[in-house]
Amino acid sequence: MCLAVPGKIVKIQGEDPLYRTGKVSFGGVLKEVSLAYVPDVQIDQYVIVHAGFALTVLDEEEAQETLNYIQQCAPVMQ
């Protein structure tokens, strides 16, 4: 099963769109991801991340709604 999770861009590195990376915060846990698929993304925007790649940009409301659903499922998954 695959799961893509929303995270917030906190830092962007690199100039070349194919090699740009970003630090993405997942509830305070930072991961470095490729931004090759979202060349126009900016700091403080939310992205959906799967397998180390940011796949799409989300608006903040949609990202928060998804994060709330995940948080509600957490007790069930334990």
One Martini backbone bead per residue (centre of mass of N, CA, C, O) as a GRO file, in nm:
protein
   78
    1MET     BB    1   0.098   0.034   0.021
    2CYS     BB    2   0.028   0.374  -0.048
    3LEU     BB    3   0.147   0.699   0.085
    4ALA     BB    4   0.052   1.034   0.080
    5VAL     BB    5   0.195   1.328   0.236
    6PRO     BB    6   0.160   1.617   0.396
    7GLY     BB    7   0.376   1.913   0.369
    8LYS     BB    8   0.601   2.172   0.474
    9ILE     BB    9   0.782   2.419   0.342
   10VAL     BB   10   1.108   2.547   0.482
   11LYS     BB   11   1.318   2.471   0.241
   12ILE     BB   12   1.533   2.577  -0.037
   13GLN     BB   13   1.740   2.406  -0.285
   14GLY     BB   14   1.851   2.531  -0.563
   15GLU     BB   15   1.814   2.603  -0.921
   16ASP     BB   16   1.763   2.349  -1.064
   17PRO     BB   17   1.462   2.202  -1.118
   18LEU     BB   18   1.572   1.894  -1.118
   19TYR     BB   19   1.758   1.952  -0.825
   20ARG     BB   20   1.565   2.045  -0.632
   21THR     BB   21   1.524   2.099  -0.282
   22GLY     BB   22   1.346   2.014   0.030
   23LYS     BB   23   1.231   2.104   0.338
   24VAL     BB   24   1.001   1.897   0.515
   25SER     BB   25   0.722   1.922   0.729
   26PHE     BB   26   0.607   1.656   0.962
   27GLY     BB   27   0.527   1.762   1.248
   28GLY     BB   28   0.862   1.837   1.278
   29VAL     BB   29   0.956   1.642   1.064
   30LEU     BB   30   1.245   1.633   0.866
   31LYS     BB   31   1.265   1.626   0.504
   32GLU     BB   32   1.421   1.544   0.207
   33VAL     BB   33   1.309   1.661  -0.116
   34SER     BB   34   1.196   1.655  -0.426
   35LEU     BB   35   1.107   1.936  -0.672
   36ALA     BB   36   1.073   1.853  -0.980
   37TYR     BB   37   0.736   1.848  -0.991
   38VAL     BB   38   0.751   2.156  -0.829
   39PRO     BB   39   0.896   2.435  -0.949
   40ASP     BB   40   0.689   2.668  -0.799
   41VAL     BB   41   0.750   2.625  -0.523
   42GLN     BB   42   0.719   2.751  -0.184
   43ILE     BB   43   0.759   2.871   0.099
   44ASP     BB   44   0.482   2.754   0.304
   45GLN     BB   45   0.398   2.529   0.137
   46TYR     BB   46   0.206   2.255   0.035
   47VAL     BB   47   0.278   1.900   0.000
   48ILE     BB   48   0.286   1.603  -0.171
   49VAL     BB   49   0.443   1.301  -0.048
   50HIS     BB   50   0.635   1.046  -0.236
   51ALA     BB   51   0.920   0.881  -0.230
   52GLY     BB   52   1.078   1.180  -0.213
   53PHE     BB   53   0.835   1.334  -0.368
   54ALA     BB   54   0.695   1.613  -0.484
   55LEU     BB   55   0.377   1.619  -0.656
   56THR     BB   56   0.199   1.850  -0.506
   57VAL     BB   57   0.007   2.132  -0.450
   58LEU     BB   58  -0.141   2.270  -0.157
   59ASP     BB   59  -0.364   2.398   0.026
   60GLU     BB   60  -0.391   2.458   0.355
   61GLU     BB   61  -0.676   2.347   0.404
   62GLU     BB   62  -0.635   2.069   0.273
   63ALA     BB   63  -0.394   1.981   0.443
   64GLN     BB   64  -0.533   1.997   0.723
   65GLU     BB   65  -0.757   1.796   0.663
   66THR     BB   66  -0.573   1.555   0.610
   67LEU     BB   67  -0.422   1.561   0.883
   68ASN     BB   68  -0.676   1.512   1.054
   69TYR     BB   69  -0.743   1.233   0.940
   70ILE     BB   70  -0.481   1.097   1.024
   71GLN     BB   71  -0.508   1.154   1.328
   72GLN     BB   72  -0.778   0.994   1.363
   73CYS     BB   73  -0.640   0.712   1.271
   74ALA     BB   74  -0.408   0.650   1.469
   75PRO     BB   75  -0.554   0.480   1.696
   76VAL     BB   76  -0.638   0.248   1.500
   77MET     BB   77  -0.325   0.173   1.413
   78GLN     BB   78  -0.219   0.075   1.717
   0.00000   0.00000   0.00000
